[in-house]
Structures are given as C-alpha cells and as structure tokens.
C-alpha cells in the first residue's frame, strides 16, 4: 500500500513514523492482494503505545528508561514500532521489531531509518557499531521461534485483544 511519514510528539521529542495512511486503506490493500486473513489493526498509532513510549523517552520519576538503557530489546506485536523506536532513541543497545505482519516490520524499520537509527539484519546486531541499532523478525506467538539473538527486555503495547492469546504471549516472552 502507499505509505506516509508522520511526526508523532512523544513527550518532548518528535518521532517520525512511516505508516499506511489509515487502517481502512490498509484493509483495502489487503483485500486487493487477496490477503483476507490479515489484521490491519497494526497500522495505527495506539494510545497505549504512545504512553509507553513517553515513559521510555521522558527522563522523569515515572520513566522506565533505566530498564532499557544499554539493553537488548525485543518489541513484540510491534505494529508501527513506536515503543521500540523510543527505546532505540534512548540508548538501548539494540531493538528487534517483532510482528506476524511483514509490512508492520517494514514500516518499523523504515521509521528507524528516517529517525537516523542504524538498521541491520538480526544476525548482524552484535557486530554493529556503537549506538542503538534496529532489526526485524517475523514472530507468531502461536509458534514462537528463536530470534537468533538474545534479548534482555521484552516490550509490547496494545498487542492483546483476545484474552485467549495471553498465555501464548506469556510463553513467547518467556522463551525470548
């Protein structure tokens, strides 16, 4: 589908995000390509992801910044990747954007690039130079697989819509 770049205010910082114009346009694209099993909900910026991103980026008492600074982070159900972008912009060692939708990972990595973050393959994360680097990996909670790199912190926002998937997500996070 066509993609747009928007600026999102997260605390005191502007984060550039590459995304579909809207969920309706994304669904139309899925219909046009015959991908009727796809879930277009990843294509919008959810309020919870904005709030968690603010907690990562803001240097205040409520900040979770110490939990991600210098750490290897995986963002599960990343969607547009705002939470992972925020971690990368605040000195985590690396971020792996994980989603079952390949286009979501493409948007998250495109957003990393337009925010001047280094984008590398998962296999190259440990060898990457100084500063935060970002990578992406397909991940289905129902059939989690190894990411090929260890992670210290697993983040996720707005990724549980069905209570029946909570146990799958918990198992996936534990395995990561």
N, C-alpha and C positions, 0 to 999 in steps of 0.2 A: 504494500500500500504506500501511498505518499506519506512522507514523514515530515514533521515540522520541528523546529527548535524553539523552545520556550525558556524563559528565565523564571525561576522559582525563588522567592525570598524565603530563606530558611534561617531564622534568627537574624543575625546581622549580615549574612552572606547571601550572594546571588549564586544559584547553581543553575547551570544550563542543562536542559533535559531534551533529548531527542525522543519524539513520541509520535504515534499516529494522531491525526487531527482530532479524533474523538472515537469513543467506543462504537458508535453507530457505523462510522466509516470503516473501522476495523472489521466489524461483523460483516459488512457488505463485501469487503475484500475476501474474508474467509468464505462467504457464500459463492463469490465469483470463482474462487480457486477450488471449490468443492470440499473445503475443509470444515464440514459441518459439526465435527466433534470438538473443534477448538473453543476456547473460552476467552472472549475478548476483554474480560474484566481487568486483565493486567495492564491494559492500555490507558489507564487514567491514573492521575496522582491522587492517592487516597489520603485522607486527613491524618490517619494514624501514622502513615509513613512520613508525612511532613513533621509530625510531632516527635517521633523517634529521631528523625534527622536533626531536629532542633536540639534535642538532648545530647546528641553526639557533637554538634558543631559549637554550641554555646559553652563558654568557659564560666559556668556558674555552679552553684551548690548542687543543683539537680542534674548536672551533666554526667553522662556515662562515658565521657571522654577517656578517663583513665583505664576503663575496661577494654578499649580498642587501640589506644596509642601503642605503636610498636608491635601489635599483634597481627596474626594471620587470620583474616575474617572471611567467612562464607555468608552470603546473604541468600537465604532460602526463599523460594517464591518471590524472586527479586522484582518481577514485573519491570518497571522502568528503572529500577536500581537506585532510587534516591537515597535509601539508607546506606547502601554500600558506597555510593559516591561521597556521602557525608563522612563516612569512616576514612575513605581514601584521602579526602581533603584535610583530614585532621591527623595525619601521620600514622595511620596503621601501616604495617609492613606490606600487606597485600590484601586484595579483595577478590574473591571468586564469586561472580554473579551466577546464581543457580536458579533455573526455572525449567519447566517442562516445555515451554513455548520457545522455539529457536528465535523467533522475531523479538521476543522480550529481551533475550540475551544480546541480540544485535543492537537493540536500542540502548540498553545499559552500557555496552561497550562503546557505542557511538557517543553517548553522553560523557563517558570518561575521556574520550579523545578530545571532544570540544571543550572540556574543562582542563585541558593540558595535563592529563594524567597519563602515565605510561601504560600502554595496552600490550600484553604479551600472551603467548599460549600458556596453558596451565603448566605444561612441562618445563617452561622457562621461568617460572615465578622465583625459584630460589636463586637462579643465576642473574636475575635482573639487577640493574644498577641501583644506586641509592634513591630513596624516595618511594612513595607508595606506587605500586603497580597493580593493574587490574587484569583479570582474565574472566572467562566464562565457561560454564559447563552445563550441559543438559542434566537435569535431575528430576526424577519422578519418585515421589515419596513411597508409592506402592511397590517400587522396585529399585531402591536406592543402590547406587554403585559408588565405588571409591572415586574420589576426585583426582587422585594421582598426586596430591599434595596434602600435607597435614594442615589442619586449621586449629586455632586457639579459641576462637569465639564464633558462635553461630548467631546471626541476627535474622529477624524476619518481622514484617509488619503487614497486617491485612492479608494474611495468607490462609486463614482458617475460616471457611464459610460453612462447612458441613461438620458438625460435631463428630461424625463417624471417621473423619480423617485425622483427628487429633492424635490418636495412638500411632498412626502411620508417621505423622510428622515428628512425634517424640522419638520414635525408633530411629528415624532418619537422622535427626540431630545427634542422638547418642552415637550412632555409627560414624558420623562426620567427626 
